[in-house]
Amino acid sequence: MSRKPPLSPFEARKAAAKRAALNALKRARRTADKAGVQLSDWEGEFLSEVTDRVKTYGRAFGDPEKGAAGEALSALQTLKLKEIAAKAKGDPPKRGFRRKAKD
């Protein structure tokens, strides 16, 4: 029985990032379904398309400038996934990156 050679550290990190992204996407959809939260058409489409891209290519973005090497989701995709997960949990939406008004 032949064994596969061990993955390089970069390949192992890439595979771990892929698994983590797929689990996070699956968890967000499952949480929304269990809680009965209705995701918008855009959010449902986002989860489906990003899942397909991660399964097919190992990452969901083409431009290497948009995310770190070895990561499966770009920074903005990660942020949107966190927003969808918070919505599914019933947490109030976060306010953007605005400066606080001076008193």
C-alpha positions in Angstrom: 0.0 0.0 0.0 1.6 3.3 -1.1 1.3 6.3 1.0 1.1 9.9 -0.2 4.1 12.0 0.6 3.4 14.6 3.3 2.2 18.0 2.2 4.5 21.0 2.3 3.7 23.4 5.1 2.2 25.9 2.5 0.0 23.2 1.0 -1.1 22.0 4.4 -2.0 25.6 5.5 -3.9 26.1 2.2 -5.9 22.9 2.7 -6.7 23.9 6.3 -7.9 27.3 5.1 -10.1 25.6 2.5 -11.7 23.3 5.1 -12.2 26.2 7.5 -13.9 28.4 4.9 -16.2 25.5 3.8 -17.1 24.8 7.4 -17.8 28.5 8.1 -20.0 28.8 5.0 -21.9 25.6 5.9 -22.3 26.8 9.5 -23.7 30.1 8.5 -26.3 28.5 6.2 -27.2 25.9 8.8 -27.6 28.5 11.5 -29.9 30.6 9.4 -32.0 27.6 8.5 -32.3 26.4 12.1 -33.2 29.9 13.4 -35.7 30.4 10.6 -33.9 33.6 9.5 -34.7 34.5 5.9 -31.5 35.4 4.0 -31.9 37.8 1.1 -31.5 36.4 -2.4 -28.1 38.1 -2.6 -26.9 36.5 0.6 -28.0 33.0 -0.4 -26.4 33.4 -3.8 -23.2 34.6 -2.2 -23.0 31.6 0.1 -23.7 29.2 -2.8 -21.3 30.8 -5.3 -18.4 31.2 -2.8 -18.9 27.6 -1.6 -18.7 26.4 -5.3 -15.6 28.5 -6.0 -13.8 27.3 -2.8 -14.6 23.6 -3.7 -13.5 24.0 -7.3 -10.4 26.3 -7.0 -9.5 26.1 -3.3 -10.1 29.8 -3.0 -13.0 32.2 -3.8 -11.1 35.1 -5.3 -8.8 35.4 -8.3 -6.8 38.5 -7.6 -4.0 37.6 -5.1 -3.9 41.2 -4.0 -7.4 40.8 -2.4 -6.4 38.2 0.2 -3.4 36.6 1.9 -1.5 33.8 0.3 -2.9 30.5 1.4 -6.3 31.9 2.4 -9.6 30.7 0.9 -11.6 33.9 1.3 -10.7 37.5 0.6 -10.9 40.1 3.4 -14.2 41.4 2.2 -15.7 38.0 1.7 -14.7 37.1 5.2 -16.4 40.3 6.5 -19.6 39.6 4.6 -19.6 36.0 5.9 -19.3 37.3 9.4 -22.3 39.7 8.8 -24.4 36.8 7.4 -23.5 34.6 10.4 -24.4 37.4 12.8 -27.7 37.9 11.0 -28.4 34.2 11.3 -27.7 34.2 15.0 -30.1 37.2 15.5 -27.4 39.6 16.5 -28.0 43.3 15.7 -26.1 44.5 12.7 -22.8 46.2 13.4 -22.3 49.8 12.5 -19.7 50.5 9.8 -16.3 52.0 10.3 -17.4 55.5 11.1 -15.7 57.9 13.3 -17.5 58.8 16.5 -19.0 62.3 16.6 -17.3 64.7 18.9 -19.3 65.9 21.8 
